[in-house]
Amino acid sequence: MDSTFIIIGGGIAGVSCAEGLAFLAPEEKVVLITASSLIKAVTNIVPISQNLTQFDVEERNIVTLTEMHPSVSVVHDLVVRVDNENKLVETKSGQVIRYKKLCLCTGASPKLITENSPHVIGIRDTESVEKFSSRIKNAKRIVVVGNGGIATEIVHEIRGVEIIWVIKDKHISATFVDPGAAEFFQNKLTQRNDKSECDRVVKRMKYTVSEGQVTKGGAALGPDWHSSCNVKGTSVASSKVQVEYECEIIGVSSEQQDNEEWPIYAELTNGKIIGCDFIVSATGVVPNSTLNGLEELNKGGDGGILVDSKLQTSEKDLFAAGDVCTVNWNLAEHWFQMRLWTQALQMGRYAAKSMACDLRGEDFFQDFCFELFTHVTKFFGFKVVLLGLYNGQKLNGSYEILLRMTKNVEYIKLILKDGKLKGAVLIGETDLEEMCENLILNQLDLTIYGEDLLNPDIDVEDYFD
């Protein structure tokens, strides 16, 4: 088979790249190779501001992509070898596809605390959610390890099971928020009941996998992944969450401890040994950057494939986007890489632009989305907007904070340095997204406004918008 463009991976980055190429170069043939019969499509994109967008992620059958974009073909197969010198991709079924430009969107895999244990699972793709859902039905106690987005969602959503949350930080959700915001969420953690937000209507497509469709190493989940799976345990009592701060798991064992019978026991650095039905490992991801034939690609310290400002790898005509890549250019002041759905979408679209322009020999500028870090998510039922250097990243601790909090309503944190806004955390319906984005990009001197920036009696946002 001959193709102008090949994309490996059916996640958000890969599908966004394919859709971008179908739009930018409709006359060229695009082949998307995916290990799963389901692909991730971004839908219902709602612009909140110039750079900030909120979107849903739907899991669709591969045929929907070809129906919507006639120039795109989808191959449901595993890639076994890439020969970039001769521009060939070989699949497990023996199919060989020739290309001119190739984009790697193979994503990342969960970083498990221990491998090959039936009682330790990671949550990253549809397969792992299916496994989690089947295990939680009969569970009385689980241990959740990690302090990022997925760990936070698990702790918030699960009902009818005792949860031991093991985190290495001094406060919850440290990957995204500071101790103040964690304190804001604390009520939601301690005052849980079995009906609350668990039964709310989620207006998104449910994730479903039929038998025979599940493939190891599938695409990453999108928002609200938990809405379609059973997140209730067997305990009749209201859910209990116990947080073990500033500790990690140093070992797991199946040997019985203290007359308690549990399938697995976790030994913590604080000396405790906790028995549970299973352990959820949500301690980050490892890029899926190992492909036969591409061993010579330059990689970063985190294992990701290094890409330049055009998302091109160290090999000509070979691009990478999403979780599998590690950025290797002089970053804008207010942007940095995090392996998030938002950046997977942005990189996928930008890779399409790079590949199309490279094919035609056209010059182009880097996408504006790499000027400002933006992310929208939900924690404990609250809308969370992160802008710029929201936790003082890159500022070496030299900054000041403006803070406004209304208990159970909103939490607003502004990061300022030398009188200029560098980042913001907006929790709740604050309506300050556009103002904060403009102030970060424009770098206006706000010294004269002082604390009035967050004075609820002054409509500062109307002035700066």
MARFIRO-627241 format. One record per residue (C-alpha): residue in three letters; chain; x, y, z. Coordinates in nm, 4 decimals. Example, Ala and Ser with C-alpha at 12.3 -4.5 7.8 and 13.67 -1.06 7.14 Angstrom:
REM MARFIRO-627241
ATOM  kekol  palum        px        py        pz
ATOM    Ala      A    1.2300   -0.4500    0.7800
ATOM    Ser      A    1.3670   -0.1060    0.7140
END
This chain:
REM MARFIRO-627241
ATOM  kekol  palum        px        py        pz
ATOM    Met      A    0.0000    0.0000    0.0000
ATOM    Asp      A    0.1228    0.3490   -0.0841
ATOM    Ser      A    0.0409    0.6526    0.1275
ATOM    Thr      A    0.1668    1.0088    0.1565
ATOM    Phe      A    0.1218    1.0233    0.5354
ATOM    Ile      A    0.1203    0.7467    0.7966
ATOM    Ile      A    0.0184    0.8033    1.1594
ATOM    Ile      A    0.0818    0.5326    1.4193
ATOM    Gly      A   -0.1631    0.5508    1.7131
ATOM    Gly      A   -0.5389    0.5956    1.7457
ATOM    Gly      A   -0.5414    0.8235    2.0504
ATOM    Ile      A   -0.6247    1.1916    2.0699
ATOM    Ala      A   -0.2948    1.3030    1.9115
ATOM    Gly      A   -0.3117    1.0498    1.6272
ATOM    Val      A   -0.6752    1.1105    1.5366
ATOM    Ser      A   -0.6318    1.4896    1.5593
ATOM    Cys      A   -0.3299    1.4628    1.3272
ATOM    Ala      A   -0.5261    1.2529    1.0762
ATOM    Glu      A   -0.8188    1.4955    1.0814
ATOM    Gly      A   -0.5795    1.7880    1.0413
ATOM    Leu      A   -0.4117    1.6306    0.7388
ATOM    Ala      A   -0.7508    1.5509    0.5817
ATOM    Phe      A   -0.8330    1.9209    0.6082
ATOM    Leu      A   -0.4940    2.0666    0.5094
ATOM    Ala      A   -0.4094    1.8185    0.2323
ATOM    Pro      A   -0.7360    1.6529    0.1203
ATOM    Glu      A   -0.5768    1.5367   -0.2055
ATOM    Glu      A   -0.3139    1.3273   -0.0220
ATOM    Lys      A   -0.3705    0.9785    0.1149
ATOM    Val      A   -0.3488    0.9382    0.4936
ATOM    Val      A   -0.3198    0.6012    0.6716
ATOM    Leu      A   -0.3843    0.5740    1.0463
ATOM    Ile      A   -0.2564    0.2512    1.2053
ATOM    Thr      A   -0.4154    0.1660    1.5401
ATOM    Ala      A   -0.3851   -0.1379    1.7668
ATOM    Ser      A   -0.7462   -0.0978    1.8830
ATOM    Ser      A   -1.0718   -0.1123    1.6877
ATOM    Leu      A   -1.1744    0.2012    1.8770
ATOM    Ile      A   -1.0246    0.5467    1.8292
ATOM    Lys      A   -1.0403    0.8615    2.0425
ATOM    Ala      A   -1.2142    1.1596    1.8828
ATOM    Val      A   -1.2321    1.5092    2.0282
ATOM    Thr      A   -1.5824    1.6583    2.0065
ATOM    Asn      A   -1.7888    1.9485    2.1405
ATOM    Ile      A   -1.4945    2.1877    2.1455
ATOM    Val      A   -1.6001    2.5008    2.3364
ATOM    Pro      A   -1.3627    2.7986    2.3218
ATOM    Ile      A   -1.3468    2.9615    2.6660
ATOM    Ser      A   -1.0906    3.2208    2.5582
ATOM    Gln      A   -0.8392    3.2706    2.2791
ATOM    Asn      A   -0.6206    2.9779    2.3901
ATOM    Leu      A   -0.8399    2.7940    2.6396
ATOM    Thr      A   -1.0780    2.5269    2.5130
ATOM    Gln      A   -1.3016    2.2735    2.6815
ATOM    Phe      A   -1.3845    1.9542    2.4934
ATOM    Asp      A   -1.5265    1.6032    2.5208
ATOM    Val      A   -1.3523    1.2839    2.4160
ATOM    Glu      A   -1.5603    1.0175    2.2423
ATOM    Glu      A   -1.4547    0.6633    2.1746
ATOM    Arg      A   -1.5634    0.5680    1.8235
ATOM    Asn      A   -1.5408    0.2772    1.5849
ATOM    Ile      A   -1.2594    0.3192    1.3314
ATOM    Val      A   -1.5064    0.3334    1.0400
ATOM    Thr      A   -1.6412    0.6702    1.1535
ATOM    Leu      A   -1.3081    0.8369    1.0719
ATOM    Thr      A   -1.3024    0.7080    0.7142
ATOM    Glu      A   -1.6672    0.8009    0.6634
ATOM    Met      A   -1.6040    1.1601    0.7721
ATOM    His      A   -1.2707    1.1954    0.5889
ATOM    Pro      A   -1.2510    1.0052    0.2564
ATOM    Ser      A   -0.8752    1.0645    0.2238
ATOM    Val      A   -0.8094    0.8775    0.5506
ATOM    Ser      A   -0.7759    0.4985    0.5691
ATOM    Val      A   -0.7586    0.3168    0.9027
ATOM    Val      A   -0.5587   -0.0039    0.9473
ATOM    His      A   -0.6458   -0.2079    1.2572
ATOM    Asp      A   -0.3130   -0.3761    1.3214
ATOM    Leu      A    0.0080   -0.3674    1.5251
ATOM    Val      A    0.3255   -0.2092    1.3858
ATOM    Val      A    0.6205   -0.4477    1.4127
ATOM    Arg      A    0.8877   -0.2528    1.2239
ATOM    Val      A    0.9563    0.0917    1.0794
ATOM    Asp      A    1.2186    0.1411    0.8076
ATOM    Asn      A    1.2555    0.5167    0.7799
ATOM    Glu      A    1.5452    0.4946    0.5327
ATOM    Asn      A    1.3267    0.3163    0.2758
ATOM    Lys      A    1.0059    0.4808    0.4083
ATOM    Leu      A    0.8276    0.1548    0.4951
ATOM    Val      A    0.6050    0.0415    0.7841
ATOM    Glu      A    0.5435   -0.3298    0.8421
ATOM    Thr      A    0.2457   -0.4566    1.0449
ATOM    Lys      A    0.1943   -0.7801    1.2387
ATOM    Ser      A   -0.0352   -0.9219    0.9689
ATOM    Gly      A    0.2462   -0.8798    0.7133
ATOM    Gln      A    0.1144   -0.5695    0.5428
ATOM    Val      A    0.3804   -0.3249    0.4182
ATOM    Ile      A    0.2878    0.0410    0.3709
ATOM    Arg      A    0.5076    0.2970    0.1952
ATOM    Tyr      A    0.5029    0.6605    0.3095
ATOM    Lys      A    0.6585    1.0041    0.2567
ATOM    Lys      A    0.5988    1.1437    0.6068
ATOM    Leu      A    0.5413    0.9459    0.9275
ATOM    Cys      A    0.4066    1.0660    1.2638
ATOM    Leu      A    0.4454    0.8625    1.5844
ATOM    Cys      A    0.1504    0.9084    1.8209
ATOM    Thr      A    0.1964    0.5918    2.0264
ATOM    Gly      A    0.1220    0.7593    2.3606
ATOM    Ala      A    0.2426    0.6346    2.6988
ATOM    Ser      A    0.1868    0.3459    2.9408
ATOM    Pro      A    0.1181    0.3539    3.3162
ATOM    Lys      A    0.4254    0.3463    3.5379
ATOM    Leu      A    0.3347    0.0562    3.7696
ATOM    Ile      A    0.4863    0.0282    4.1176
ATOM    Thr      A    0.5491   -0.3398    4.0460
ATOM    Glu      A    0.5198   -0.5448    3.7296
ATOM    Asn      A    0.3439   -0.8792    3.6794
ATOM    Ser      A    0.1288   -0.8677    3.9924
ATOM    Pro      A   -0.2383   -0.9611    3.9403
ATOM    His      A   -0.3307   -0.7358    4.2328
ATOM    Val      A   -0.1650   -0.4177    4.0994
ATOM    Ile      A   -0.3402   -0.2390    3.8138
ATOM    Gly      A   -0.2765    0.0873    3.6336
ATOM    Ile      A   -0.5498    0.2998    3.4779
ATOM    Arg      A   -0.4568    0.4457    3.1433
ATOM    Asp      A   -0.6638    0.2970    2.8605
ATOM    Thr      A   -0.9987    0.1262    2.8027
ATOM    Glu      A   -0.8597   -0.2183    2.8841
ATOM    Ser      A   -0.7371   -0.1115    3.2265
ATOM    Val      A   -1.0733    0.0537    3.3044
ATOM    Glu      A   -1.2529   -0.2704    3.2214
ATOM    Lys      A   -1.0201   -0.4564    3.4565
ATOM    Phe      A   -1.0669   -0.1941    3.7291
ATOM    Ser      A   -1.4464   -0.2049    3.6930
ATOM    Ser      A   -1.4611   -0.5837    3.7286
ATOM    Arg      A   -1.2357   -0.5795    4.0369
ATOM    Ile      A   -1.4059   -0.2935    4.2240
ATOM    Lys      A   -1.7426   -0.4744    4.2309
ATOM    Asn      A   -1.6195   -0.7205    4.4937
ATOM    Ala      A   -1.3719   -0.4976    4.6753
ATOM    Lys      A   -1.3911   -0.3814    5.0345
ATOM    Arg      A   -1.0622   -0.1913    5.0536
ATOM    Ile      A   -0.8214   -0.0611    4.7891
ATOM    Val      A   -0.4954    0.1311    4.7977
ATOM    Val      A   -0.4543    0.4181    4.5498
ATOM    Val      A   -0.0959    0.5276    4.4835
ATOM    Gly      A   -0.0287    0.8601    4.3101
ATOM    Asn      A   -0.1319    1.2236    4.3362
ATOM    Gly      A   -0.2224    1.3286    3.9830
ATOM    Gly      A   -0.5467    1.3664    3.7900
ATOM    Ile      A   -0.6504    1.0009    3.7600
ATOM    Ala      A   -0.5747    0.9263    4.1273
ATOM    Thr      A   -0.7811    1.2298    4.2322
ATOM    Glu      A   -1.0749    1.1233    4.0133
ATOM    Ile      A   -1.0664    0.7669    4.1469
ATOM    Val      A   -1.0741    0.8826    4.5090
ATOM    His      A   -1.3595    1.1235    4.4375
ATOM    Glu      A   -1.5770    0.8903    4.2313
ATOM    Ile      A   -1.5525    0.5535    4.4074
ATOM    Arg      A   -1.8249    0.4666    4.6572
ATOM    Gly      A   -1.8873    0.1671    4.8827
ATOM    Val      A   -1.5210    0.0836    4.9362
ATOM    Glu      A   -1.2563    0.1887    5.1866
ATOM    Ile      A   -0.9747    0.3828    5.0177
ATOM    Ile      A   -0.6203    0.4247    5.1432
ATOM    Trp      A   -0.4665    0.7070    4.9371
ATOM    Val      A   -0.0863    0.6960    4.9411
ATOM    Ile      A    0.0809    1.0196    4.8280
ATOM    Lys      A    0.4427    1.1365    4.8444
ATOM    Asp      A    0.3440    1.5026    4.8931
ATOM    Lys      A    0.2200    1.7054    5.1875
ATOM    His      A   -0.1190    1.7693    5.0234
ATOM    Ile      A   -0.3615    1.6014    4.7830
ATOM    Ser      A   -0.3683    1.6588    4.4033
ATOM    Ala      A   -0.0188    1.8107    4.4167
ATOM    Thr      A    0.0445    1.7544    4.0439
ATOM    Phe      A   -0.2079    2.0274    3.9671
ATOM    Val      A   -0.2822    2.2369    4.2742
ATOM    Asp      A   -0.1092    2.3964    4.5736
ATOM    Pro      A   -0.1786    2.3273    4.9447
ATOM    Gly      A   -0.4403    2.6055    4.9548
ATOM    Ala      A   -0.6464    2.4551    4.6738
ATOM    Ala      A   -0.6026    2.1107    4.8305
ATOM    Glu      A   -0.7525    2.2510    5.1505
ATOM    Phe      A   -1.0417    2.3870    4.9420
ATOM    Phe      A   -1.1069    2.0337    4.8139
ATOM    Gln      A   -1.0681    1.8751    5.1571
ATOM    Asn      A   -1.4388    1.9067    5.2446
ATOM    Lys      A   -1.5295    1.7069    4.9355
ATOM    Leu      A   -1.2895    1.4378    5.0472
ATOM    Thr      A   -1.4129    1.4072    5.4048
ATOM    Gln      A   -1.7859    1.4726    5.3557
ATOM    Arg      A   -1.8641    1.1985    5.1087
ATOM    Asn      A   -2.1904    1.0118    5.0666
ATOM    Asp      A   -2.2974    0.7367    4.8322
ATOM    Lys      A   -2.5465    0.9384    4.6284
ATOM    Ser      A   -2.4045    1.2920    4.5808
ATOM    Glu      A   -2.2396    1.3563    4.2463
ATOM    Cys      A   -2.2002    0.9905    4.1572
ATOM    Asp      A   -2.5441    0.9762    4.0013
ATOM    Arg      A   -2.5251    1.3010    3.8083
ATOM    Val      A   -2.5964    1.2921    3.4367
ATOM    Val      A   -2.2829    1.3039    3.2230
ATOM    Lys      A   -2.3603    1.4326    2.8746
ATOM    Arg      A   -2.0780    1.2492    2.7049
ATOM    Met      A   -2.0561    0.9261    2.5112
ATOM    Lys      A   -2.0023    0.6274    2.7363
ATOM    Tyr      A   -1.6930    0.4136    2.6766
ATOM    Thr      A   -1.7784    0.0563    2.5817
ATOM    Val      A   -1.5618   -0.2298    2.4647
ATOM    Ser      A   -1.6985   -0.5465    2.3093
ATOM    Glu      A   -1.5230   -0.8790    2.3478
ATOM    Gly      A   -1.2323   -0.9108    2.1101
ATOM    Gln      A   -1.1828   -0.5342    2.0861
ATOM    Val      A   -0.9618   -0.4918    2.3888
ATOM    Thr      A   -0.5958   -0.4432    2.2997
ATOM    Lys      A   -0.3079   -0.3882    2.5376
ATOM    Gly      A   -0.1518   -0.0454    2.5005
ATOM    Gly      A   -0.4610    0.1301    2.3728
ATOM    Ala      A   -0.5109    0.5048    2.3607
ATOM    Ala      A   -0.5297    0.7144    2.6769
ATOM    Leu      A   -0.8661    0.7871    2.8334
ATOM    Gly      A   -1.0458    1.1169    2.7964
ATOM    Pro      A   -1.2450    1.3237    3.0480
ATOM    Asp      A   -1.5190    1.1438    3.2443
ATOM    Trp      A   -1.3685    0.7996    3.1774
ATOM    His      A   -1.5236    0.6819    3.5041
ATOM    Ser      A   -1.8832    0.7599    3.4015
ATOM    Ser      A   -1.9298    0.4319    3.2150
ATOM    Cys      A   -1.7751    0.1881    3.4610
ATOM    Asn      A   -1.8950    0.0486    3.7894
ATOM    Val      A   -1.7246    0.2502    4.0630
ATOM    Lys      A   -1.9036    0.0984    4.3611
ATOM    Gly      A   -1.7615   -0.1572    4.6000
ATOM    Thr      A   -1.9340   -0.4018    4.8313
ATOM    Ser      A   -1.9264   -0.2045    5.1558
ATOM    Val      A   -2.2693   -0.0939    5.2779
ATOM    Ala      A   -2.1227    0.1809    5.4922
ATOM    Ser      A   -2.0435    0.5217    5.3498
ATOM    Ser      A   -1.7073    0.5415    5.1719
ATOM    Lys      A   -1.4073    0.6164    5.3867
ATOM    Val      A   -1.0872    0.7788    5.2622
ATOM    Gln      A   -0.7653    0.7626    5.4611
ATOM    Val      A   -0.4759    0.9683    5.3236
ATOM    Glu      A   -0.1198    0.8597    5.3983
ATOM    Tyr      A    0.0863    1.1761    5.3396
ATOM    Glu      A    0.4563    1.1997    5.2495
ATOM    Cys      A    0.5117    0.8308    5.1939
ATOM    Glu      A    0.5504    0.5769    4.9173
ATOM    Ile      A    0.5152    0.2026    4.8712
ATOM    Ile      A    0.8479    0.0264    4.9121
ATOM    Gly      A    0.7219   -0.3269    4.8635
ATOM    Val      A    0.4196   -0.5498    4.8080
ATOM    Ser      A    0.3594   -0.8984    4.9417
ATOM    Ser      A    0.0893   -1.1647    4.9419
ATOM    Glu      A    0.1958   -1.3076    5.2780
ATOM    Gln      A   -0.0657   -1.2749    5.5520
ATOM    Gln      A   -0.0039   -0.9988    5.8091
ATOM    Asp      A   -0.1549   -0.9444    6.1579
ATOM    Asn      A   -0.4257   -1.2111    6.1291
ATOM    Glu      A   -0.5846   -1.0197    5.8401
ATOM    Glu      A   -0.6548   -1.1997    5.5153
ATOM    Trp      A   -0.6080   -0.9805    5.2093
ATOM    Pro      A   -0.4927   -1.0716    4.8588
ATOM    Ile      A   -0.2066   -0.8210    4.8762
ATOM    Tyr      A   -0.0241   -0.6118    5.1372
ATOM    Ala      A    0.1532   -0.2813    5.0737
ATOM    Glu      A    0.4513   -0.1771    5.2867
ATOM    Leu      A    0.4849    0.2011    5.3189
ATOM    Thr      A    0.7915    0.4117    5.3928
ATOM    Asn      A    0.6217    0.5310    5.7150
ATOM    Gly      A    0.6363    0.1760    5.8484
ATOM    Lys      A    0.2710    0.0813    5.7965
ATOM    Ile      A    0.1669   -0.2411    5.6255
ATOM    Ile      A   -0.1780   -0.2171    5.4676
ATOM    Gly      A   -0.3790   -0.5105    5.3367
ATOM    Cys      A   -0.6259   -0.4582    5.0515
ATOM    Asp      A   -0.8095   -0.6279    4.7665
ATOM    Phe      A   -0.5906   -0.4592    4.5042
ATOM    Ile      A   -0.3642   -0.1601    4.4466
ATOM    Val      A   -0.4300    0.1092    4.1858
ATOM    Ser      A   -0.1003    0.2443    4.0574
ATOM    Ala      A   -0.1466    0.5979    3.9217
ATOM    Thr      A    0.2095    0.7221    3.9518
ATOM    Gly      A    0.2608    0.8712    3.6070
ATOM    Val      A    0.3376    0.7334    3.2628
ATOM    Val      A    0.6278    0.6099    3.0503
ATOM    Pro      A    0.6321    0.7093    2.6785
ATOM    Asn      A    0.5795    0.4190    2.4354
ATOM    Ser      A    0.8888    0.5189    2.2409
ATOM    Thr      A    1.0339    0.1756    2.1662
ATOM    Leu      A    0.9707    0.0741    1.8056
ATOM    Asn      A    1.1626   -0.1834    1.6068
ATOM    Gly      A    1.3736    0.0003    1.3490
ATOM    Leu      A    1.3739    0.3337    1.5306
ATOM    Glu      A    1.6283    0.2575    1.8015
ATOM    Glu      A    1.8560    0.5411    1.6859
ATOM    Leu      A    1.6019    0.8185    1.7544
ATOM    Asn      A    1.7223    1.0789    2.0054
ATOM    Lys      A    1.5308    1.0526    2.3345
ATOM    Gly      A    1.4943    1.2701    2.6420
ATOM    Gly      A    1.5660    1.1799    3.0030
ATOM    Asp      A    1.2018    1.0728    3.0508
ATOM    Gly      A    1.2213    0.8264    2.7611
ATOM    Gly      A    1.0193    1.0437    2.5233
ATOM    Ile      A    1.1259    1.0958    2.1615
ATOM    Leu      A    1.2907    1.4380    2.1307
ATOM    Val      A    1.1181    1.6737    1.8856
ATOM    Asp      A    1.2088    2.0198    1.7608
ATOM    Ser      A    0.9808    2.3221    1.7226
ATOM    Lys      A    0.8188    2.1570    1.4183
ATOM    Leu      A    0.7615    1.8294    1.6102
ATOM    Gln      A    1.0223    1.6649    1.3868
ATOM    Thr      A    1.2421    1.3954    1.5388
ATOM    Ser      A    1.6152    1.3463    1.4834
ATOM    Glu      A    1.5267    1.1546    1.1641
ATOM    Lys      A    1.4121    1.3343    0.8473
ATOM    Asp      A    1.0428    1.2964    0.7536
ATOM    Leu      A    0.9706    1.1444    1.0958
ATOM    Phe      A    0.7489    1.3378    1.3380
ATOM    Ala      A    0.6081    1.2657    1.6850
ATOM    Ala      A    0.3182    1.4147    1.8822
ATOM    Gly      A    0.1397    1.3647    2.2135
ATOM    Asp      A    0.2600    1.1649    2.5136
ATOM    Val      A    0.5311    0.9777    2.3227
ATOM    Cys      A    0.7368    1.2910    2.2535
ATOM    Thr      A    0.9507    1.5223    2.4654
ATOM    Val      A    0.9807    1.8837    2.3490
ATOM    Asn      A    1.3331    2.0004    2.2729
ATOM    Trp      A    1.3179    2.3676    2.1761
ATOM    Asn      A    1.3507    2.7002    2.3545
ATOM    Leu      A    1.0128    2.7143    2.5290
ATOM    Ala      A    0.8009    3.0264    2.5577
ATOM    Glu      A    0.8109    3.1873    2.9016
ATOM    His      A    0.4616    3.0740    3.0047
ATOM    Trp      A    0.4462    2.7264    2.8453
ATOM    Phe      A    0.5812    2.3872    2.9490
ATOM    Gln      A    0.5026    2.0280    2.8598
ATOM    Met      A    0.2630    1.8085    3.0567
ATOM    Arg      A    0.1256    1.4834    2.9206
ATOM    Leu      A   -0.2400    1.5910    2.9111
ATOM    Trp      A   -0.5344    1.5465    2.6722
ATOM    Thr      A   -0.5198    1.9188    2.5951
ATOM    Gln      A   -0.1610    1.9044    2.4711
ATOM    Ala      A   -0.2247    1.5797    2.2805
ATOM    Leu      A   -0.4942    1.7611    2.0819
ATOM    Gln      A   -0.2753    2.0668    2.0220
ATOM    Met      A    0.0284    1.8630    1.9195
ATOM    Gly      A   -0.1717    1.6367    1.6885
ATOM    Arg      A   -0.3120    1.9312    1.4961
ATOM    Tyr      A    0.0232    2.1074    1.4850
ATOM    Ala      A    0.1995    1.7915    1.3614
ATOM    Ala      A   -0.0498    1.7790    1.0722
ATOM    Lys      A    0.0401    2.1379    0.9818
ATOM    Ser      A    0.4133    2.0610    1.0031
ATOM    Met      A    0.3860    1.7498    0.7847
ATOM    Ala      A    0.1689    1.9181    0.5208
ATOM    Cys      A    0.3947    2.2238    0.4994
ATOM    Asp      A    0.7096    2.0086    0.4965
ATOM    Leu      A    0.5713    1.8084    0.2035
ATOM    Arg      A    0.5092    2.1281    0.0052
ATOM    Gly      A    0.8293    2.2985    0.1136
ATOM    Glu      A    0.6355    2.5836    0.2757
ATOM    Asp      A    0.7519    2.7956    0.5689
ATOM    Phe      A    0.5232    2.8347    0.8699
ATOM    Phe      A    0.5212    2.9752    1.2207
ATOM    Gln      A    0.4873    2.7744    1.5394
ATOM    Asp      A    0.1320    2.7453    1.6691
ATOM    Phe      A    0.0221    3.0073    1.9215
ATOM    Cys      A   -0.0941    2.7340    2.1630
ATOM    Phe      A    0.2731    2.6887    2.2614
ATOM    Glu      A    0.2853    3.0463    2.3955
ATOM    Leu      A    0.0713    2.9782    2.7030
ATOM    Phe      A    0.0069    2.6655    2.9099
ATOM    Thr      A   -0.3683    2.6047    2.9381
ATOM    His      A   -0.5721    2.3181    3.0791
ATOM    Val      A   -0.9366    2.2716    3.1828
ATOM    Thr      A   -1.0450    1.9775    3.3962
ATOM    Lys      A   -1.2716    1.8860    3.6895
ATOM    Phe      A   -1.1711    1.7835    4.0402
ATOM    Phe      A   -1.4215    1.6902    4.3111
ATOM    Gly      A   -1.7036    1.8295    4.0950
ATOM    Phe      A   -1.5415    2.1730    4.0511
ATOM    Lys      A   -1.4281    2.3216    3.7195
ATOM    Val      A   -1.0504    2.3732    3.7347
ATOM    Val      A   -0.8680    2.6098    3.4967
ATOM    Leu      A   -0.4879    2.6212    3.4948
ATOM    Leu      A   -0.3087    2.9015    3.3100
ATOM    Gly      A    0.0594    2.9772    3.2528
ATOM    Leu      A    0.2979    2.9097    3.5407
ATOM    Tyr      A    0.0049    2.8221    3.7668
ATOM    Asn      A    0.2208    2.6699    4.0412
ATOM    Gly      A    0.5169    2.9049    4.0011
ATOM    Gln      A    0.7006    2.6698    3.7650
ATOM    Lys      A    1.0257    2.8204    3.6271
ATOM    Leu      A    1.0134    3.1085    3.8815
ATOM    Asn      A    1.2518    2.9507    4.1357
ATOM    Gly      A    1.0249    3.0413    4.4281
ATOM    Ser      A    1.0596    3.4145    4.3557
ATOM    Tyr      A    0.7002    3.5323    4.3145
ATOM    Glu      A    0.4012    3.6615    4.5085
ATOM    Ile      A    0.0507    3.5239    4.5328
ATOM    Leu      A   -0.2883    3.6936    4.5301
ATOM    Leu      A   -0.5559    3.4656    4.6728
ATOM    Arg      A   -0.9321    3.4701    4.7039
ATOM    Met      A   -1.1354    3.1810    4.8380
ATOM    Thr      A   -1.5059    3.1400    4.9055
ATOM    Lys      A   -1.5613    2.8096    5.0832
ATOM    Asn      A   -1.7357    2.5506    4.8645
ATOM    Val      A   -1.7761    2.8088    4.5853
ATOM    Glu      A   -1.4471    2.9272    4.4353
ATOM    Tyr      A   -1.0704    2.9341    4.4762
ATOM    Ile      A   -0.8642    3.1890    4.2820
ATOM    Lys      A   -0.4858    3.2079    4.2927
ATOM    Leu      A   -0.2820    3.4531    4.0854
ATOM    Ile      A    0.0968    3.4201    4.0502
ATOM    Leu      A    0.2743    3.7560    4.0060
ATOM    Lys      A    0.6388    3.8460    3.9591
ATOM    Asp      A    0.7675    4.2043    3.9309
ATOM    Gly      A    0.4063    4.3208    3.9174
ATOM    Lys      A    0.3201    4.1043    3.6148
ATOM    Leu      A    0.0830    3.8067    3.6048
ATOM    Lys      A    0.2633    3.4802    3.5339
ATOM    Gly      A    0.0007    3.2158    3.6079
ATOM    Ala      A   -0.3403    3.1435    3.7592
ATOM    Val      A   -0.5439    2.8658    3.9210
ATOM    Leu      A   -0.9203    2.9192    3.8880
ATOM    Ile      A   -1.1473    2.6699    4.0649
ATOM    Gly      A   -1.5244    2.7052    4.0344
ATOM    Glu      A   -1.7246    2.9313    3.8027
ATOM    Thr      A   -1.4996    3.2371    3.8349
ATOM    Asp      A   -1.5439    3.3950    3.4859
ATOM    Leu      A   -1.1856    3.5219    3.5129
ATOM    Glu      A   -1.0296    3.2971    3.2477
ATOM    Glu      A   -1.0151    3.5532    2.9674
ATOM    Met      A   -0.8890    3.8322    3.1911
ATOM    Cys      A   -0.6086    3.6160    3.3309
ATOM    Glu      A   -0.5092    3.4883    2.9887
ATOM    Asn      A   -0.4871    3.8413    2.8485
ATOM    Leu      A   -0.2844    3.9663    3.1440
ATOM    Ile      A   -0.0345    3.6792    3.1161
ATOM    Leu      A    0.0105    3.7279    2.7417
ATOM    Asn      A    0.0230    4.1092    2.7535
ATOM    Gln      A    0.2484    4.1250    3.0613
ATOM    Leu      A    0.0949    4.4529    3.1818
ATOM    Asp      A    0.2398    4.6014    3.5002
ATOM    Leu      A   -0.0312    4.5498    3.7621
ATOM    Thr      A    0.1526    4.7052    4.0557
ATOM    Ile      A   -0.0881    5.0004    4.0838
ATOM    Tyr      A   -0.3872    4.7683    4.1232
ATOM    Gly      A   -0.2444    4.5649    4.4098
ATOM    Glu      A   -0.4974    4.3442    4.5852
ATOM    Asp      A   -0.7851    4.5133    4.4017
ATOM    Leu      A   -0.7227    4.2653    4.1206
ATOM    Leu      A   -0.9238    4.0145    4.3219
ATOM    Asn      A   -1.1586    4.2562    4.4982
ATOM    Pro      A   -1.5064    4.1025    4.4507
ATOM    Asp      A   -1.6626    4.4502    4.4651
ATOM    Ile      A   -1.4685    4.5717    4.1598
ATOM    Asp      A   -1.5356    4.4428    3.8089
ATOM    Val      A   -1.1690    4.4290    3.7171
ATOM    Glu      A   -1.2287    4.1584    3.4558
ATOM    Asp      A   -1.4512    4.3895    3.2505
ATOM    Tyr      A   -1.1727    4.6463    3.2371
ATOM    Phe      A   -0.8977    4.4057    3.1320
ATOM    Asp      A   -1.1069    4.1988    2.8889
END
